[in-house]
Amino acid sequence: MRYKAFKGKKFFYQKECPEYRPEWLDTAPVYSQSNERNVNFCLVNDLPSLVWVVNTAAIELHTSLSLGRDPLTPGMVVFDLDPGPPASIIECAQVALWLRQVFDGLGLRSFPKTSGSKGLQVYVPLNTAVTYDQTKSFAHAQATLLELQHPELVVSKMTKSLRSGKVLVDWSQNDRHKTTVCVYSLRAREHPTVSAPVRWPEVEAAAVGRDAGLLTCSTDLVIQRWQDAGDLFSPVLELEQKLPAG
């Protein structure tokens, strides 16, 4: 887990679990080619660990797509939908629905969540034997296809000059060196919102009604939704699916 901590008004991303961590806080060593050594990531697997991390002023939690015990095997594919102004989360909702249509055609279930910032994310759970090379190639192919089908709204390249008024389908998150904002993490903003799972009907309603409020999750709302419906994100951690061959 990588986290975003604060010191005064400045923030920094922390990967190496700090030496002053309590003895009971477990870590997972993951080899870093750039550092030529293992980086010991914090494992936040229980409430005491989460409370400790929050007390270090870690507002945002960013996690790998794989587990600490098997860092080379991603458990899911993620598409990070990032709007380039004047595009907004409404345009992201439309692109997410196009992505879902693609996955439905491939026989794959997908799950949306808000980024907690300005965009949306779509997850395809796998939880089967697969490599990052396979998931990254798959994600790149789907993003490129979507750009060919909807060039008026979708871009798959990172080039900033191409992104004005469009939605970047960021496929590059599917990499062992990358992390993505964790489900239920707060975002470090003046008015903090939560990266939270949402239902596809809510994404549809937001796209049709152009109502960004349907995809804005406050802490109170997320807690209430959990109490009413449980963890909407749990299938992403449990559902077993295989990428299509070829």
MARLOTOR-822799 format. One line per 4 residues: their letters; for each residue x, y, z of N, C-alpha, C. Coordinates in steps of 0.02 Angstrom, whole numbers, plus 50000, padded with zeros to 5 digits. Example, Ala and Ser with C-alpha at 12.3 -4.5 7.8 and 13.67 -1.06 7.14 Angstrom:
! MARLOTOR-822799
AS	50660/49716/50390/50615/49775/50390/50660/49835/50390  50642/49888/50354/50684/49947/50357/50645/50002/50394
***
This chain:
! MARLOTOR-822799
MRYK	50041/49941/50000/50000/50000/50000/50043/50062/50000  50031/50107/49953/50063/50172/49952/50014/50222/49982  50039/50269/50022/49991/50317/50050/50017/50389/50042  49968/50433/50043/49981/50505/50035/49977/50537/50103
AFKG	50034/50558/50128/50036/50587/50195/50049/50662/50190  50035/50696/50245/50040/50769/50244/50087/50794/50300  50123/50846/50283/50165/50881/50331/50155/50955/50319  50119/50987/50364/50099/51056/50352/50050/51058/50294
KKFF	50064/51099/50243/50021/51104/50185/50046/51062/50127  50103/51028/50136/50132/50989/50082/50115/50915/50093  50114/50878/50036/50102/50806/50042/50157/50768/50006  50164/50705/50022/50211/50662/49989/50183/50591/49987
YQKE	50205/50553/49937/50185/50483/49933/50237/50439/49967  50214/50396/50010/50258/50352/50048/50247/50280/50026  50300/50247/50003/50296/50176/49987/50326/50133/50042  50387/50149/50061/50421/50111/50113/50386/50122/50180
CPEY	50364/50068/50211/50332/50074/50276/50383/50102/50326  50367/50155/50362/50417/50189/50403/50444/50146/50460  50505/50160/50480/50538/50122/50532/50503/50129/50599  50468/50184/50609/50436/50196/50674/50368/50161/50679
RPEW	50352/50119/50631/50288/50082/50634/50289/50036/50696  50231/50020/50723/50228/49974/50780/50249/49904/50760  50273/49864/50808/50299/49797/50793/50245/49752/50765  50182/49764/50783/50129/49719/50761/50104/49734/50691
LDTA	50128/49788/50660/50106/49805/50592/50148/49766/50541  50114/49722/50504/50149/49680/50456/50166/49719/50392  50218/49695/50358/50239/49724/50295/50246/49669/50242  50248/49690/50179/50258/49643/50123/50316/49669/50082
PVYS	50371/49629/50076/50427/49650/50036/50414/49639/49961  50422/49691/49922/50412/49686/49849/50474/49715/49815  50505/49675/49772/50568/49698/49741/50555/49756/49693  50597/49807/49699/50594/49866/49656/50655/49867/49611
QSNE	50645/49864/49546/50701/49867/49500/50736/49934/49501  50698/49987/49508/50727/50054/49508/50771/50065/49570  50751/50036/49627/50789/50043/49689/50838/49986/49699  50831/49933/49660/50874/49874/49665/50872/49844/49735
RNVN	50814/49844/49764/50805/49815/49831/50731/49803/49843  50715/49769/49897/50646/49760/49916/50619/49824/49949  50558/49842/49930/50522/49896/49964/50471/49862/50010  50473/49880/50073/50428/49849/50122/50364/49890/50128
FCLV	50311/49866/50097/50247/49902/50098/50209/49885/50162  50174/49935/50188/50130/49923/50245/50072/49878/50224  50054/49831/50267/49995/49790/50256/49941/49814/50304  49888/49841/50275/49832/49867/50316/49774/49818/50310
NDLP	49777/49766/50351/49729/49711/50346/49678/49709/50403  49682/49757/50448/49635/49756/50504/49624/49828/50528  49577/49836/50574/49560/49903/50598/49617/49938/50634  49654/49903/50680/49710/49938/50713/49761/49965/50663
SLVW	49776/49926/50611/49824/49949/50561/49798/50011/50524  49734/50010/50508/49703/50067/50473/49705/50129/50518  49689/50121/50581/49689/50178/50628/49760/50206/50634  49809/50162/50637/49879/50186/50642/49898/50227/50580
VVNT	49881/50201/50521/49898/50236/50459/49865/50304/50456  49802/50307/50475/49765/50371/50474/49797/50420/50524  49820/50395/50580/49851/50439/50630/49919/50465/50609  49947/50438/50555/50009/50466/50527/49994/50521/50477
AAIE	49930/50541/50472/49907/50592/50425/49906/50566/50354  49898/50501/50346/49891/50471/50280/49817/50477/50259  49802/50525/50217/49733/50538/50198/49712/50491/50142  49755/50483/50092/49738/50440/50035/49777/50375/50039
LHTS	49743/50320/50025/49775/50254/50023/49773/50228/49951  49830/50209/49925/49835/50185/49857/49863/50113/49859  49829/50067/49827/49847/49997/49832/49865/49968/49764  49904/49914/49767/49922/49877/49707/49861/49836/49683
LSLG	49864/49813/49621/49811/49770/49595/49825/49697/49611  49880/49683/49646/49895/49615/49667/49904/49613/49742  49906/49553/49769/49913/49544/49841/49986/49540/49861  50001/49556/49923/50070/49555/49947/50102/49486/49942
RDPL	50062/49433/49949/50091/49366/49946/50105/49343/49875  50079/49379/49826/50091/49361/49756/50091/49425/49713  50144/49466/49720/50144/49532/49690/50147/49533/49614  50161/49476/49582/50166/49474/49510/50102/49452/49476
TPGM	50050/49437/49516/49986/49414/49488/49931/49464/49504  49909/49503/49455/49855/49551/49468/49789/49514/49478  49750/49538/49525/49685/49508/49538/49629/49538/49497  49645/49590/49458/49593/49626/49422/49624/49668/49367
VVFD	49581/49693/49323/49600/49743/49274/49563/49807/49292  49597/49864/49287/49565/49927/49303/49572/49977/49246  49519/50015/49235/49520/50069/49186/49504/50133/49224  49551/50180/49223/49542/50243/49258/49519/50295/49208
LDPG	49459/50320/49216/49429/50367/49169/49439/50438/49195  49480/50476/49159/49501/50542/49183/49479/50595/49133  49433/50639/49154/49406/50689/49107/49453/50748/49098  49459/50770/49035/49495/50832/49021/49445/50888/49013
PPAS	49448/50940/49056/49399/50994/49052/49391/51021/48981  49330/51039/48961/49269/51044/49001/49232/50978/49013  49259/50922/48991/49228/50857/49007/49229/50847/49083  49182/50807/49108/49174/50798/49180/49158/50725/49195
IIEC	49139/50712/49255/49121/50644/49274/49060/50619/49235  49020/50665/49209/48962/50645/49168/48986/50610/49104  49036/50640/49071/49064/50607/49012/49098/50542/49031  49129/50540/49090/49159/50477/49113/49106/50423/49121
AQVA	49047/50442/49144/48993/50394/49152/48974/50363/49085  48970/50404/49033/48954/50377/48967/49008/50329/48942  49070/50347/48951/49125/50304/48930/49125/50239/48971  49109/50243/49035/49105/50183/49076/49051/50136/49050
LWLR	48995/50163/49028/48941/50121/49001/48963/50088/48936  49002/50123/48895/49028/50092/48834/49076/50035/48851  49117/50046/48903/49162/49993/48925/49123/49932/48949  49071/49945/48989/49030/49889/49014/49001/49849/48955
QVFD	48979/49884/48903/48951/49850/48845/49003/49803/48813  49065/49826/48809/49118/49784/48782/49128/49722/48825  49130/49731/48891/49143/49675/48935/49084/49626/48936  49023/49654/48932/48965/49610/48928/48970/49564/48867
GLGL	48994/49592/48811/49002/49553/48750/49055/49499/48757  49103/49510/48803/49155/49461/48815/49138/49412/48871  49078/49421/48898/49057/49377/48953/49091/49393/49019  49113/49456/49028/49147/49476/49089/49105/49527/49128
RSFP	49098/49516/49192/49064/49564/49235/49113/49620/49253  49088/49680/49260/49129/49737/49277/49093/49778/49330  49133/49817/49367/49106/49853/49425/49134/49925/49425  49090/49974/49431/49113/50044/49433/49124/50069/49504
KTSG	49172/50115/49510/49179/50153/49573/49202/50223/49555  49186/50270/49598/49210/50337/49587/49283/50341/49606  49319/50387/49575/49389/50397/49595/49392/50437/49660  49335/50468/49678/49335/50513/49736/49359/50582/49718
SKGL	49383/50590/49657/49408/50655/49634/49362/50679/49578  49384/50675/49515/49343/50701/49460/49322/50648/49410  49343/50586/49420/49330/50535/49370/49297/50472/49398  49296/50422/49356/49269/50356/49373/49321/50303/49358
QVYV	49311/50245/49387/49353/50187/49373/49308/50126/49361  49330/50083/49316/49293/50022/49301/49340/49963/49314  49318/49916/49355/49358/49858/49373/49329/49795/49343  49373/49753/49317/49355/49687/49293/49391/49636/49338
PLNT	49356/49603/49384/49389/49556/49428/49412/49493/49390  49469/49466/49410/49495/49405/49379/49504/49351/49433  49551/49363/49478/49565/49316/49532/49581/49246/49506  49614/49244/49449/49637/49183/49418/49710/49194/49395
AVTY	49742/49141/49372/49812/49146/49352/49819/49191/49290  49856/49245/49298/49865/49293/49244/49927/49335/49260  49956/49367/49210/50015/49410/49221/49997/49482/49205  50040/49527/49229/50029/49598/49213/50038/49612/49139
DQTK	50082/49575/49106/50089/49584/49034/50023/49569/48998  49988/49518/49021/49924/49501/48990/49870/49553/49005  49865/49574/49068/49812/49621/49085/49826/49690/49055  49889/49710/49052/49905/49775/49023/49891/49775/48948
SFAH	49909/49721/48914/49895/49716/48842/49820/49717/48828  49783/49681/48870/49710/49678/48863/49681/49748/48873  49701/49782/48926/49675/49849/48941/49692/49898/48886  49754/49894/48860/49774/49939/48806/49732/49927/48744
AQAT	49719/49864/48728/49679/49848/48669/49608/49875/48676  49578/49868/48735/49509/49892/48744/49506/49968/48741  49555/50002/48770/49556/50075/48768/49565/50100/48696  49608/50067/48658/49619/50086/48589/49557/50075/48547
LLEL	49524/50018/48558/49462/50003/48522/49408/50055/48537  49402/50073/48600/49351/50122/48620/49365/50190/48588  49429/50208/48583/49447/50271/48550/49429/50269/48476  49439/50213/48443/49421/50206/48372/49346/50211/48362
QHPE	49308/50183/48410/49235/50183/48404/49204/50250/48423  49236/50287/48468/49207/50350/48493/49261/50404/48496  49290/50422/48439/49345/50471/48439/49324/50540/48462  49259/50554/48461/49236/50620/48483/49241/50630/48558
LVVS	49247/50575/48596/49247/50581/48669/49303/50543/48703  49331/50494/48670/49379/50449/48703/49449/50460/48676  49499/50460/48721/49569/50461/48702/49605/50409/48744  49652/50374/48712/49689/50321/48748/49762/50339/48759
KMTK	49783/50396/48732/49853/50418/48740/49857/50470/48795  49913/50471/48830/49922/50516/48887/49933/50589/48867  49950/50602/48804/49968/50669/48782/49915/50720/48803  49935/50769/48842/49887/50818/48870/49851/50858/48816
SLRS	49886/50872/48762/49856/50913/48709/49798/50878/48675  49792/50813/48683/49739/50774/48651/49678/50767/48696  49683/50788/48759/49634/50769/48809/49580/50821/48823  49585/50880/48794/49536/50933/48807/49467/50911/48784
GKVL	49419/50912/48830/49350/50894/48815/49339/50820/48804  49389/50779/48819/49382/50707/48809/49397/50670/48874  49384/50605/48873/49397/50562/48930/49456/50517/48914  49509/50522/48954/49565/50476/48947/49547/50409/48978
VDWS	49549/50356/48938/49542/50288/48965/49612/50264/48982  49631/50274/49044/49699/50259/49066/49705/50184/49079  49738/50150/49033/49749/50078/49038/49816/50062/49072  49858/50113/49080/49926/50102/49104/49930/50085/49178
QNDR	49874/50091/49214/49873/50073/49285/49886/49999/49295  49877/49959/49243/49885/49887/49248/49958/49868/49242  49995/49884/49295/50067/49876/49296/50088/49861/49368  50136/49816/49375/50156/49797/49443/50187/49855/49482
HKTT	50209/49906/49447/50239/49964/49481/50189/50018/49498  50127/50011/49476/50076/50063/49486/50030/50046/49545  50001/50097/49573/49949/50089/49623/49889/50131/49604  49831/50112/49629/49768/50147/49614/49734/50164/49680
VCVY	49701/50220/49683/49669/50240/49745/49623/50184/49769  49629/50167/49832/49593/50110/49860/49519/50125/49869  49479/50075/49861/49408/50082/49874/49397/50105/49946  49352/50152/49955/49334/50182/50019/49387/50230/50046
SLRA	49437/50246/50007/49486/50296/50029/49457/50366/50020  49471/50409/50069/49457/50480/50061/49507/50510/50011  49488/50565/49980/49534/50603/49938/49552/50668/49974  49614/50687/49969/49639/50746/50005/49618/50810/49967
REHP	49559/50832/49981/49531/50892/49949/49501/50937/50003  49487/50999/49983/49457/51045/50031/49392/51018/50059  49352/50986/50015/49291/50952/50037/49299/50878/50019  49326/50838/50065/49345/50769/50049/49285/50727/50028
TVSA	49293/50692/49974/49244/50642/49952/49280/50574/49951  49241/50522/49939/49266/50454/49947/49268/50418/49879  49321/50379/49869/49323/50335/49811/49280/50274/49828  49220/50273/49801/49170/50225/49825/49138/50186/49768
PVRW	49120/50123/49782/49084/50084/49731/49015/50112/49719  48993/50111/49657/48926/50131/49639/48895/50076/49596  48829/50081/49586/48793/50032/49546/48788/50057/49474  48785/50010/49427/48778/50029/49357/48715/50071/49344
PEVE	48657/50056/49374/48599/50100/49363/48612/50173/49384  48655/50182/49435/48672/50250/49456/48715/50285/49403  48760/50246/49372/48802/50274/49319/48758/50292/49259  48710/50249/49243/48664/50262/49188/48623/50326/49202
AAAV	48597/50331/49263/48555/50389/49281/48596/50453/49278  48659/50451/49299/48701/50510/49297/48715/50531/49225  48727/50482/49182/48741/50497/49111/48680/50527/49077  48622/50497/49088/48561/50520/49055/48538/50587/49082
GRDA	48538/50594/49148/48514/50656/49179/48567/50709/49187  48630/50692/49168/48686/50738/49176/48688/50766/49247  48685/50720/49295/48682/50738/49366/48744/50710/49400  48795/50752/49409/48857/50730/49440/48847/50713/49514
GLLT	48795/50740/49544/48782/50726/49614/48769/50653/49629  48745/50617/49578/48732/50545/49588/48796/50505/49595  48852/50535/49576/48916/50500/49579/48965/50536/49625  48939/50575/49672/48980/50608/49722/48965/50577/49790
CSTD	49015/50547/49821/49003/50508/49882/49038/50540/49942  48998/50565/49988/49025/50591/50051/49035/50533/50099  49071/50546/50153/49082/50493/50203/49016/50469/50232  48971/50515/50248/48907/50496/50278/48867/50452/50230
LVIQ	48868/50470/50166/48831/50431/50117/48860/50361/50110  48926/50356/50108/48958/50291/50100/48943/50246/50160  48946/50273/50219/48930/50234/50280/48858/50209/50278  48812/50253/50257/48742/50234/50253/48732/50179/50201
RWQD	48765/50186/50143/48759/50136/50091/48785/50068/50114  48840/50069/50151/48868/50007/50178/48818/49974/50225  48788/50014/50268/48740/49987/50316/48678/49959/50280  48659/49990/50225/48599/49968/50188/48612/49909/50142
AGDL	48670/49910/50108/48681/49861/50054/48744/49820/50062  48783/49833/50115/48846/49797/50123/48899/49823/50076  48951/49783/50066/49008/49803/50026/48995/49788/49952  48980/49838/49913/48966/49830/49842/49028/49811/49803
FSPV	49086/49820/49833/49149/49806/49798/49174/49734/49809  49143/49697/49855/49169/49631/49873/49174/49583/49814  49129/49585/49764/49138/49539/49708/49204/49548/49670  49232/49608/49672/49295/49621/49637/49351/49579/49668
LELE	49345/49565/49733/49396/49527/49768/49382/49452/49767  49323/49433/49745/49304/49362/49752/49287/49329/49685  49258/49366/49639/49234/49337/49576/49292/49313/49533  49288/49251/49510/49341/49223/49467/49320/49226/49394
QKLP	49360/49259/49353/49348/49266/49282/49414/49258/49245  49411/49239/49182/49472/49232/49142/49469/49281/49083  49527/49309/49067/49531/49351/49008/49517/49309/48946  49485/49338/48895/49473/49301/48833/49540/49284/48800
AG	49543/49227/48768/49604/49206/48734/49616/49249/48672  49680/49261/48657/49698/49297/48597/49699/49372/48605
***
